[in-house]
Amino acid sequence: MGNIRIPRTSDIEKEFVELKDGKVKEKSLTYLFKKIVDGDFIEAVPPSDCWIEANFNMGNLLSQRKHLLGESEGYIHPLQEIDILFGPMTDGIKKTPITAVEAKLFRNTGTPKSGIPKAFGEGFHAGIGQAIGLLVQGVDFVELWHFFLLLPEEGGLREERFIRGAGSYSVYIDRLIKILKLPIGYWYFTVTLNEDWMEVECDEKYYIRPKENPFLNAPDGLKIRSLIKDKLNINEE
């Protein structure tokens, strides 16, 4: 994916940054990725050959799941909001495989001297539980994405510590995934806000490729998959 630099226009401010305190919204970052993939920032990055859905509310499938998912057997299949869903697209046709992403935003919430990344009180492991939960939602692959936000007012030393902390977090996640043999993938991004632009950076050499979902062919997972495909008009490849 490389680096993406997008001018901070009024539209960017309105959609992705809360003007009062300069904070970036976590859900807005996932929506930003959708707009990037959809080609809305064609001057900054060429359009992608993927389809993408941001902040997909599985609760919208509740009315359809009742006769499909377990109520008759005495339990309700767990559904959760999916931050990002994406897959390949050919000639405007959405196709499988389907990848689900759990996204977490880290910001510098410590003291000015600390520079320790935090995700709303959570540490380096933020999002792992939710990512594992996505394995039962009928998708082919699951990834965990960590976004590390750098604001213009961050001091040089604090910024350096923050970036170093982000690198350490990626090492911890890498070890967890590999030692525990988790089937989830991992990618981390730095998001820099400056006066004139917003830049999203990632390094593909730190990308952990997901393994095929071991629960893909579970009966309930297949039913959920069918609902997702119908809702998003996805063709099975």
N, C-alpha and C positions, 0 to 999 in steps of 0.2 A: 504493500500500500504506500510506503514511503511517507513523505511529509506533505501536508496539505495546508496551505495558507489562504485564509479567506478574509477579505476586507471587512472591517467592522462598520458596516453600513447601518442605517436606522432599522432596517428589517432584521438584521442580525441581533441588534440590541433588543428589539421588541420580542423576538422569538426565543432567544437563547440566554439573555443576560438580564437579571433584575437590576434595573437602573439605579434603584435606591442604594444598594450596597455592593453592586458589582458582582454578585454571586451568580454562578452558573447553576442551572437546575439540572439534577441528575437525569430526569426524564427528557429534558430538552437536548441533552447530548445524544441520546439514542435517536431522537427525532432528527438531529443534525446529520447523523450518519445516513438516515433514510434520504434526506435531501441531497447529500453528496452522491449517493449511489444512483438516485433518480436523475442526476445530471443538472440539478438546479444551480450549481456553481460551476458551470461548464468552463468558465474562464480560468478557474483555479484548478480544476481536476476534470478529466474527460469522463463522460458517462460510463457507467459500469455495465457489464453483461449479466448482472445479477438482479433479482428482485429482492425487496426488503420491506418488512413491516416493523414499525416501532411501537412499543408499548401495547402489545397485543393482549387484550383483556379476555382471558379464557372464560370469565364469568358470563360473557355474551353467549356462550354455548350452553348455558345452564338449562334453558328451555328444551334444548335438543338432546341433552345427555340423559334425561330422566329414564327414558325407555331403553337406553343403551348401556348405561354404566353402573350396574351394581345395586341400585336401590332394591331390586327384586331379590337380591342375594343378601340384603341386610347391611350393606355398607355403601358409602358414596366415594367414588374415585376422586382423589384430591386434584384440584385445579389451581393453578397459580398464574399470575400475570407474567407474560414473557416479555422481557425488555426489548429483544430484537429477534426476529425470525428472518432468515434469508436463504436463498438458493439460486441455482442457475436460471437464466432466462434466454430463450432462443426465439427470435422473430416476435417478440412481445408476448410469448407464452411462458408462464411460470412453470417450472419443473422441479422435481426432486433431484437430489437429496435435500432434506430440510434440516437446517442448523438452527438451534435455539441458543441464545446468548443471555447470560446473566451479567448485567453491567453494574459496577460500583464506582462511585466518584470519591476520590481522596482529596482532601484539601489540608492546608496547613492550619490546624486548629490549636496547636500548642502555644507555648510562650514564645516571644520573639527569638529567644536563644535556642529553642529546641529544634524547630524545623521538622517535627515528626509528622508523617502523613497519617491522617485519620479519615475513616469513612463513617461519619456520624457515630463516633464512639467505638467503632470496630477497628480491629487491627488488620494485620496482613492477610488473615484468613477470610476477610469479608466476602460474602457471596458464595463461598464453597458449598455451604449447605443448600442454598437455593439452586445452585447449578446441578448438584446431585439430584435434587427434587425434579428437575426438568427431564431427567432420564425416563420418567414414567409418563411423559406427555406425548408419546408417539412420534418423536422426531428421530432423524437418523444420527445426528451428532449434537453435542452440547459443548459450548465454550464459556469460559469466564473471562470477562474483559475488565481490567482495572484502568480507570482514568485518573491521572494525577494532575491536578489543577495548579497552575502557577499564575498568580495575579501580578499586575504591574508594580504594586507597591512592595513586593517581596524584596528584602535586602539580599545582596549578593551572597553573604555567608549562609543566611537562612535558606536561600534557594539552593545552594550547593548541598546543604545537609538534606534538604527535601528530596532532591534528585538522587542522592546517595541512598536515602531511605527507600525510595521507589525501587532502585536496583536491588537492594537487599530483599525487599518483599518478593520480587520476581524470583529470586533464588530460593526463598522458602517455599513458594508455591510450586516451583519446579520440583523440589525434593518431595513435597507431599504427594504430588500427582504421580511421580515415578516410583517412589518407594511403596506407596499404597496401591499402585497400579490402577489409579482412577481412570475411567475412560474419557474424562473431560479434557478439552483443550484450554489453552491460556494465551492471552495476549495483553500486553500493557501499553498504554499510550500516555504521553504527556500533552496536556492542553495548556497552551500559553496565551494569556490575554495581554495584549499591548494596547497602546492608545489607538493604533491604526488597524490592527489585524488580530485575528484569532488563528493560531497555528496548532494543528494536530500532528504529532510526530509519533512514529513507531519504528521499531527495528525488527525486521523479519527474522533475524538470527535468534531472537529470544522467543519466537513463536513456538508453542507446543501444539502439535497437531492432535486433534481428538481421535479417539478410536471409535469404531462403530458401536452404537448404543446396544448394550447387551440385553436391554429390555424392549428392543424395537418390535419384536414379534409376540410380545405378551398380549393376550386377548384384549384387555382394557386399553392398552397402549394403541393397538390397531384401531380401536373404535374412536379414540381421541384423534388419532391421525386422520381418520376419515372425515371427522368434523372440521378439522383445520383445513384440509384440502378443499372441502366443499365451500367453506367460508371464504377462502382466499383464491379459489379457482386455480388450484395447482394440479398439474398433470403428473401422474406417476411416470417416472423415467424408466 
